[in-house]
Amino acid sequence: MLRTIICDDEAPALELMKAMLLDTGSIAVEGAFASAREAVERINAGGIDLAVFDIEMPELSGVEAAAGILADPKPLLVFATAHPEYAVEAFGIDAIDYILKPLDPNRVSKAVEKAERLHRLIAESELDTVPEEEGTRADQLSMLRIRDAGRFYFIPQEDVIWIEAAGDYSLLHTEEKEAAVRRPIKLLENELPADVFVRVHRSAIISVPHIREIRMMQKGEAQILLDNDITVRASRSYRDVVQKLVDGI
């Protein structure tokens, strides 16, 4: 069960979100708040796995409230709002999902499924980047060290197909498994070689050698087909990056 805080200044929307979350059978609601400040205070007391915020609220916006979360580890964040223009801002602070109102139970259920998957991966594994030592061959790949169930093993960066944002964590996907590194995706992006790993969405980095097909969509978006039958959506904010990939293939 994901221990969850909900925050929405409109009582009907707050109760509806609470009901839909409980209906998934995977949520334990630890608090439902109309006040963003009170929600943040409860989150900072610790023990919360997931926080669901409305974005447009009179006291603090959901994004402003999320910036005040100091708990360690921070909960996974989901935003819900009737204003689609806030989506880019929401993903800018590493929210794992964005739900557009009016609320749809299937869409809420998908957000919970994603939160469950990310929470499980974070709990099961943790990665740390291992820098190359001085004197290693120039063509030697940096390795990623994975801790899983008390064991450590290593994977080369070339095995990573794509990387997914999960709040304070990033999830690395290979052909064989998924694992978590406790590092926000924007920091991990700067640590990885830019000629190999490319950010195509606020919540996704892809490995260029694993690209199999790029499908250009309307409004500047794209679908990128990777090895292992993985499809990652590239947002229009990264259309210039995608165009460079197309030109280089």
Buried (B, 14 or more C-beta within 10 A) or exposed (E): EBBBBBBBBBEEBBEBBBEBBEEBEBBEBBBBBBBBEBBBEBBBEEEBBBBBBBBBBEEBBBBBBBEBBEBEEBBBBBBBBBEEEBBEBBBEBBBBBBBBBEBEEEBBBBBBEBBBBBBEBBEBBBBEBEEEEEEEEEEEBBBBBBBBEEEEEEBEBEBBBBBBBBBBBBBBBBEEBBBBBBBBBBEBBEEBEEEBBBBBBBBBBBBBEBBEEBEEEEEBBBBBBBBEEBEBEBBBBBBEBBBEBEEEE
